[in-house]
Amino acid sequence: MSLSSSHPSTIVIRGGRLIDPLLGTDTVGDIWIHNGHIVAEKDVGNSQPLVIDAHGLIVSPGFVDCRVSLGEPGFEEDETIATGTAAALAGGFTLIASLPDTNPVVETRADAEFVLQQAQRAGNCRVVALGAVTKGREGEELAEMGELISGGAVAFTDAKQPITNAEVMRRALEYTRMWDSVILHLPQVSALVQGGVMHEGYYSSVLGLRGMPSAAEEIMVRRDIALAELTGGRIHLMAVTSRRSVEEIRDAKSRGVRVTADVTPHHLLLTDKELVSYDANYKVDPPLRTPAHIEALIEGLVDGTIETICSDHTPIASEKKAREFDQVPFGISGLETLLPLCIEALITPGHLTWPQLISKLTIGPGRLLGREKTKTLAPGTVADITLIDPAVSYCMDTTRFRSLGRNTPFHGRPVTGRVHTTIVDGEVRYTFGK
């Protein structure tokens, strides 16, 4: 969306800590924005700028989320494109990728175009569409990938529905090489997790709940890596949670296999012990695992094995979360909680520096979606910028969520740090408290 007459054509962000992982810079200074682009001060002419005082704030390229459930069409009781993109702005995201887990599934050109048109109409953050790998997300017959690309899809996924047929996955990886596109896949052997509600281990035994073993993920990780190596295709493993998965990905990358992966904040902070409370907000897929697995995920982030952190935003209407525990859908509403949770899990303990964390929220997912070169504060680029207040302390409050989804176990949690302002296309689209 271009700048309108109701928005200033010139903005200056003064005195912020400018962190640009793409350029490798971390300095204090000003950012000038004119007609939607980052420019040098000398290029703004006599324009009267809107001044944003960024002293004490971090100024970052806009965050990117590589996979978000937006609900619309078909599940508007959970989320709409308008509410989901508004939540993204509050979370600091200037670009998100919409999952095809809608009704109808995003498997045609018209389906992809609908998502993009609704996002443009909402006028919040940028949205790109992810197309389904298989028709109906049933894992049997490939969707019309060429049509989806023509309709604006940038990558392919069956969302949280694993593709169990290895031949179908092989053909999909071969086909997507035509566009150098990527398949995002949930690495999980469905037969091993059927009926499961939590990690298989000590606490599932104590609670008498059906478990989901880490082996279900590890087996599929090995298969997907083998197929990517065979075909030369690109595979992205969504929400990895297992120590062995991280080891397999690390080894594959060292061999040149085109494999990437992401992790979520809740898998970095929470363990399967939380399920003792029977709070359905802890029921996620893949499940929360043990401290040993968390340690491996953090190691993977530190050494670059894992390049992307994702919110895994899965909003669920409150009436659905009120069902019996085994009938409650999996998922956490994560867009508006990601930043403070990452600070708690990674910055405060000293695992990652701010430039490293911002890279996981910009460069990693941006590269996945073909938008890496836009994730910079360099003059000449479109002004998609996130301002962070890293020191403010507060308690999370789901009543302030812009998302329709209130399904999170983090309500009332004391945290530090939040998004202060989100700028998209040179427009201030979100400011906390306004």
Phi and psi in degrees as a GROMACS rama.xvg file:
@    title "Ramachandran Plot"
@    xaxis  label "Phi"
@    yaxis  label "Psi"
@TYPE xy
-82.9791  165.55  SER-2
-65.3945  135.938  LEU-3
-102.422  172.138  SER-4
-65.6329  -19.6581  SER-5
-81.9337  -3.77055  SER-6
-115.439  140.267  HIS-7
-63.8743  140.7  PRO-8
-79.1967  -16.8369  SER-9
-129.228  132.323  THR-10
-132.372  140.154  ILE-11
-122.515  126.465  VAL-12
-98.3896  111.581  ILE-13
-102.715  133.06  ARG-14
72.4565  21.3876  GLY-15
-87.6773  164.015  GLY-16
-83.1614  107.528  ARG-17
-89.925  112.425  LEU-18
-114.31  118.367  ILE-19
-128.718  94.8195  ASP-20
-61.8083  -30.9046  PRO-21
-65.9801  -39.929  LEU-22
-88.4462  -12.7643  LEU-23
73.0708  30.3118  GLY-24
-110.752  148.628  THR-25
-151.685  96.6539  ASP-26
-147.803  166.516  THR-27
-98.2219  133.302  VAL-28
-179.806  -162.868  GLY-29
-114.669  152.535  ASP-30
-121.802  126.528  ILE-31
-104.092  135.402  TRP-32
-124.182  131.03  ILE-33
-141.813  125.361  HIS-34
51.0928  43.1212  ASN-35
87.1709  -4.42878  GLY-36
-121.226  151.898  HIS-37
-76.0306  131  ILE-38
-137.216  169.617  VAL-39
-77.2756  151.783  ALA-40
-56.4251  -36.3072  GLU-41
-66.3437  -14.6309  LYS-42
-93.1577  2.34635  ASP-43
-91.9254  -7.92763  VAL-44
65.8247  -138.898  GLY-45
-98.5047  15.0074  ASN-46
-61.6372  140.702  SER-47
-87.2084  114.06  GLN-48
-85.1479  152.57  PRO-49
-78.049  126.413  LEU-50
-100.329  125.762  VAL-51
-110.464  116.615  ILE-52
-78.4313  110.909  ASP-53
-109.06  16.6016  ALA-54
-61.0683  127.665  HIS-55
85.995  -3.13834  GLY-56
-106.42  156.517  LEU-57
-97.9797  132.898  ILE-58
-109.377  119.58  VAL-59
-127.911  153.194  SER-60
-55.8179  151.189  PRO-61
-59.2103  139.979  GLY-62
-67.232  155.755  PHE-63
-128.064  134.444  VAL-64
-115.657  121.656  ASP-65
-81.515  -4.37888  CYS-66
-165.005  117.607  ARG-67
-136.172  135.325  VAL-68
-87.0333  117.999  SER-69
-105.2  -5.86326  LEU-70
80.4467  -45.4435  GLY-71
-87.1097  132.189  GLU-72
-88.2799  156.168  PRO-73
107.723  -29.4626  GLY-74
-132.035  47.5647  PHE-75
-66.4961  -15.6649  GLU-76
-69.2557  -23.4056  GLU-77
-88.3728  -43.9301  ASP-78
-169.06  152.773  GLU-79
-118.563  166.344  THR-80
-62.5117  -36.5352  ILE-81
-65.9681  -46.9165  ALA-82
-72.3493  -36.5718  THR-83
-66.5546  -40.0274  GLY-84
-73.0897  -29.9019  THR-85
-66.1125  -40.4512  ALA-86
-63.4943  -37.8082  ALA-87
-60.4328  -44.1868  ALA-88
-58.2409  -43.8517  LEU-89
-64.4838  -25.2359  ALA-90
-88.7587  -0.351538  GLY-91
91.4198  8.39603  GLY-92
-90.2089  127.035  PHE-93
-100.422  -12.7304  THR-94
-146.221  130.948  LEU-95
-133.782  154.873  ILE-96
-107.38  127.412  ALA-97
-89.2786  125.005  SER-98
-70.0929  152.372  LEU-99
-88.2536  17.4538  PRO-100
-82.8828  56.4617  ASP-101
-116.708  -177.035  THR-102
-134.071  102.535  ASN-103
-76.4426  159.55  PRO-104
-63.1996  145.465  VAL-105
-76.8826  92.2342  VAL-106
-133.649  4.00707  GLU-107
-131.432  167.285  THR-108
-58.2335  -43.3715  ARG-109
-63.1092  -37.3361  ALA-110
-62.3358  -45.5539  ASP-111
-65.5797  -41.564  ALA-112
-64.1414  -35.3785  GLU-113
-59.9591  -46.5582  PHE-114
-59.0852  -46.087  VAL-115
-67.1027  -38.0644  LEU-116
-66.863  -41.7019  GLN-117
-65.2152  -37.7179  GLN-118
-66.5094  -41.4132  ALA-119
-63.7096  -38.894  GLN-120
-65.1699  -36.9499  ARG-121
-67.2542  -35.5592  ALA-122
70.0958  30.7047  GLY-123
-101.375  -107.923  ASN-124
-90.3983  172.05  CYS-125
-74.9882  147.032  ARG-126
-133.363  133.844  VAL-127
-116.639  151.569  VAL-128
-96.1973  140.853  ALA-129
-103.178  128.696  LEU-130
-92.9059  156.442  GLY-131
-69.1524  145.462  ALA-132
-75.2822  -42.9069  VAL-133
-122.352  154.958  THR-134
-62.4851  129.221  LYS-135
67.0364  8.84658  GLY-136
54.8622  35.2172  ARG-137
-97.1123  -5.92266  GLU-138
76.0475  16.4267  GLY-139
-112.808  -42.921  GLU-140
-131.424  132.154  GLU-141
-61.7966  140.714  LEU-142
-72.3629  170.842  ALA-143
-79.4291  84.5934  GLU-144
-65.1717  -37.6548  MET-145
-60.8662  -42.4002  GLY-146
-62.2717  -42.3343  GLU-147
-63.2983  -41.8394  LEU-148
-59.7725  -43.2733  ILE-149
-62.5774  -31.1265  SER-150
-83.8027  -1.07338  GLY-151
109.861  0.242551  GLY-152
-66.7634  139.845  ALA-153
-109.211  -13.8053  VAL-154
-162.961  178.794  ALA-155
-134.233  145.097  PHE-156
-164.982  150.823  THR-157
-98.8109  23.2547  ASP-158
56.717  -131.054  ALA-159
-86.8399  20.1932  LYS-160
-106.186  104.278  GLN-161
-63.8827  146.009  PRO-162
-91.5506  101.808  ILE-163
-80.1353  -26.1483  THR-164
-80.9002  113.041  ASN-165
-65.0454  -33.8172  ALA-166
-67.3074  -38.9325  GLU-167
-63.3245  -44.2803  VAL-168
-63.8299  -40.9507  MET-169
-59.1571  -47.5848  ARG-170
-65.075  -35.8697  ARG-171
-64.5761  -43.4877  ALA-172
-64.3198  -38.8326  LEU-173
-66.9985  -41.571  GLU-174
-67.6896  -42.0936  TYR-175
-69.6332  -14.6686  THR-176
-63.0989  -22.6201  ARG-177
-58.1448  -33.5013  MET-178
-112.164  7.2594  TRP-179
51.1368  39.813  ASP-180
-90.5237  176.132  SER-181
-127.472  149.134  VAL-182
-105.69  123.697  ILE-183
-93.3001  124.437  LEU-184
-134.179  138.691  HIS-185
-83.089  109.972  LEU-186
-78.3603  99.3151  PRO-187
-158.07  130.899  GLN-188
-84.5708  108.568  VAL-189
-57.4777  -39.1089  SER-190
-63.9081  -25.8409  ALA-191
-84.6778  -15.042  LEU-192
-114.603  -0.0129514  VAL-193
-57.1693  125.523  GLN-194
82.037  -4.78765  GLY-195
-76.962  153.02  GLY-196
-128.242  -10.1455  VAL-197
-159.784  174.573  MET-198
-58.8866  137.045  HIS-199
-80.8352  117.466  GLU-200
179.287  -154.084  GLY-201
-57.6654  -49.6112  TYR-202
-72.3201  -32.1352  TYR-203
-64.8066  -34.9482  SER-204
-68.116  -44.8204  SER-205
-62.4163  -41.8393  VAL-206
-84.101  -11.6719  LEU-207
69.6022  31.6582  GLY-208
-106.549  146.541  LEU-209
-66.44  130.496  ARG-210
-96.6716  162.523  GLY-211
-122.421  100.365  MET-212
-69.9041  148.843  PRO-213
-62.4826  -25.5299  SER-214
-59.1606  -30.0888  ALA-215
-61.0398  -36.3698  ALA-216
-76.4177  -45.6301  GLU-217
-63.1202  -40.2973  GLU-218
-61.791  -44.2574  ILE-219
-71.4414  -33.6805  MET-220
-59.1732  -45.4329  VAL-221
-62.978  -41.9482  ARG-222
-62.7757  -46.4593  ARG-223
-64.9751  -38.9482  ASP-224
-63.3623  -43.2944  ILE-225
-61.2084  -40.386  ALA-226
-71.5171  -36.9922  LEU-227
-65.0866  -38.6042  ALA-228
-67.7383  -38.2703  GLU-229
-66.9075  -42.7864  LEU-230
-95.1937  -20.7758  THR-231
78.5704  8.93761  GLY-232
-79.4609  171.29  GLY-233
-103.009  127.037  ARG-234
-124.138  134.505  ILE-235
-118.41  122.291  HIS-236
-93.4202  118.395  LEU-237
-84.7679  136.466  MET-238
50.4419  56.0335  ALA-239
-69.0922  145.355  VAL-240
-134.734  -6.47439  THR-241
-108.958  143.956  SER-242
-57.8063  -47.0132  ARG-243
-66.0165  -32.744  ARG-244
-60.1412  -45.6276  SER-245
-60.9745  -42.2831  VAL-246
-63.0764  -42.1609  GLU-247
-64.5087  -42.2132  GLU-248
-66.1344  -43.3597  ILE-249
-58.3003  -46.3711  ARG-250
-65.1559  -41.6434  ASP-251
-64.74  -41.7604  ALA-252
-63.7211  -35.4663  LYS-253
-65.5862  -23.3104  SER-254
-91.2272  -2.07683  ARG-255
90.8416  8.51087  GLY-256
-66.2958  140.27  VAL-257
-85.3321  71.779  ARG-258
-124.822  136.376  VAL-259
-132.103  172.037  THR-260
-154.942  160.363  ALA-261
-130.484  162.119  ASP-262
-129.137  164.299  VAL-263
-113.717  154.534  THR-264
-60.1143  -37.6347  PRO-265
-69.4924  -26.8506  HIS-266
-77.7701  -10.8263  HIS-267
-92.4221  -18.1157  LEU-268
-113.619  -29.097  LEU-269
-112.906  149.627  LEU-270
-120.258  173.359  THR-271
-64.2413  -16.088  ASP-272
-61.7972  -26.8797  LYS-273
-59.7133  -26.8052  GLU-274
-70.0886  -9.58482  LEU-275
-56.794  -29.3287  VAL-276
-76.1293  -11.2984  SER-277
56.2918  23.2498  TYR-278
-76.3475  118.186  ASP-279
-65.5757  -15.8133  ALA-280
-70.6767  -13.5259  ASN-281
-90.9134  -0.218063  TYR-282
-86.6434  105.058  LYS-283
-132.759  160.884  VAL-284
-131.525  117.469  ASP-285
-67.5193  161.802  PRO-286
-77.3624  161.264  PRO-287
-64.7247  136.986  LEU-288
-115.457  -147.698  ARG-289
-102.659  166.714  THR-290
-56.5915  -33.8161  PRO-291
-62.7271  -38.7294  ALA-292
-68.7231  -40.2083  HIS-293
-59.8625  -43.1784  ILE-294
-57.2723  -41.4732  GLU-295
-68.2941  -38.0517  ALA-296
-62.2105  -43.4624  LEU-297
-64.7142  -41.0916  ILE-298
-59.464  -39.7644  GLU-299
-64.8967  -36.4673  GLY-300
-68.1372  -42.3604  LEU-301
-64.6288  -44.0429  VAL-302
-89.7926  2.39783  ASP-303
88.3661  0.665915  GLY-304
-58.7641  -40.9324  THR-305
-107.713  119.595  ILE-306
-102.466  -7.46655  GLU-307
-135.613  137.273  THR-308
-111.89  134.441  ILE-309
-128.986  144.549  CYS-310
-71.8373  -24.6117  SER-311
55.0216  39.7548  ASP-312
-61.0748  112.778  HIS-313
-133.308  81.0968  THR-314
-70.4815  140.771  PRO-315
-135.844  130.963  ILE-316
-58.5597  144.596  ALA-317
-59.6303  -33.8099  SER-318
-67.7884  -26.5205  GLU-319
-75.5125  -33.3418  LYS-320
-77.5613  -7.6284  LYS-321
-91.4659  4.72049  ALA-322
-78.1182  177.775  ARG-323
-58.355  148.128  GLU-324
-54.607  -42.5126  PHE-325
-74.515  -12.0046  ASP-326
-101.169  -8.42705  GLN-327
-70.6467  132.974  VAL-328
-64.1507  150.357  PRO-329
-73.0925  148.538  PHE-330
141.796  150.806  GLY-331
-127.522  139.885  ILE-332
-82.4954  109.007  SER-333
-118.397  -8.61685  GLY-334
-61.3175  -40.0737  LEU-335
-90.5891  -0.655565  GLU-336
-115.309  -6.13615  THR-337
-59.6403  -49.8933  LEU-338
-60.5757  -54.4376  LEU-339
-62.8283  -31.2656  PRO-340
-69.2686  -37.6994  LEU-341
-65.8356  -37.5871  CYS-342
-61.9057  -45.897  ILE-343
-64.2409  -42.1394  GLU-344
-80.1818  -31.0151  ALA-345
-124.369  -39.7492  LEU-346
-80.7878  -52.021  ILE-347
-59.0992  -42.9929  THR-348
-74.9797  -8.3975  PRO-349
85.0781  16.6021  GLY-350
-70.6115  -42.0225  HIS-351
-126.301  150.48  LEU-352
-83.7489  169.009  THR-353
-61.1575  -44.5184  TRP-354
-60.4822  -36.9639  PRO-355
-66.4155  -44.3332  GLN-356
-62.9543  -45.972  LEU-357
-62.1176  -33.7204  ILE-358
-61.1129  -39.5018  SER-359
-68.7355  -19.8024  LYS-360
-102.148  -4.71927  LEU-361
-131.288  -63.7551  THR-362
-67.7856  -47.5975  ILE-363
-57.1601  -59.2994  GLY-364
-68.5406  -30.8678  PRO-365
-64.3405  -41.6088  GLY-366
-63.4649  -39.4195  ARG-367
-59.7654  -38.5521  LEU-368
-96.6942  6.50879  LEU-369
74.8349  25.2596  GLY-370
-122.276  19.1375  ARG-371
-56.8746  -43.0271  GLU-372
-71.5757  -11.5792  LYS-373
-89.7486  -9.21657  THR-374
-91.862  68.6109  LYS-375
-151.696  161.364  THR-376
-102.115  15.442  LEU-377
-69.6923  141.913  ALA-378
-56.5538  141.316  PRO-379
100.442  -15.0026  GLY-380
-93.2904  157.996  THR-381
-63.7032  139.569  VAL-382
-83.3555  82.8664  ALA-383
-109.608  106.809  ASP-384
-137.156  142.852  ILE-385
-119.876  129.143  THR-386
-104.833  130.253  LEU-387
-116.663  132.408  ILE-388
-96.8941  102.508  ASP-389
-81.5859  -10.6088  PRO-390
-111.41  -14.0976  ALA-391
-66.2002  137.812  VAL-392
-112.56  142.51  SER-393
-168.428  177.927  TYR-394
-110.06  136.248  CYS-395
-61.7326  141.043  MET-396
-136.892  106.783  ASP-397
-68.1089  -18.173  THR-398
-68.6284  -15.998  THR-399
-94.4605  -1.92964  ARG-400
-61.2076  141.282  PHE-401
-85.2863  -24.4372  ARG-402
-68.2864  150.198  SER-403
-71.7928  -22.4201  LEU-404
-79.6309  123.852  GLY-405
-108.771  10.5711  ARG-406
-80.7047  88.6714  ASN-407
-149.042  142.688  THR-408
-83.2685  1.94347  PRO-409
-96.0657  4.18882  PHE-410
-58.9223  129.56  HIS-411
83.7273  -1.48808  GLY-412
-74.6293  129.062  ARG-413
-69.6334  128.239  PRO-414
-139.218  169.735  VAL-415
-128  135.501  THR-416
92.5944  137.989  GLY-417
-158.976  168.401  ARG-418
-74.8886  130.202  VAL-419
-93.273  -48.3034  HIS-420
-148.227  142.802  THR-421
-124.972  126.353  THR-422
-114.947  127.475  ILE-423
-125.377  126.007  VAL-424
57.135  34.9985  ASP-425
79.1328  4.49592  GLY-426
-108.323  138.069  GLU-427
-75.3644  106.852  VAL-428
-97.7942  -18.8261  ARG-429
-151.57  134.894  TYR-430
-136.849  129.795  THR-431
-55.954  134.317  PHE-432
85.7874  -3.89193  GLY-433
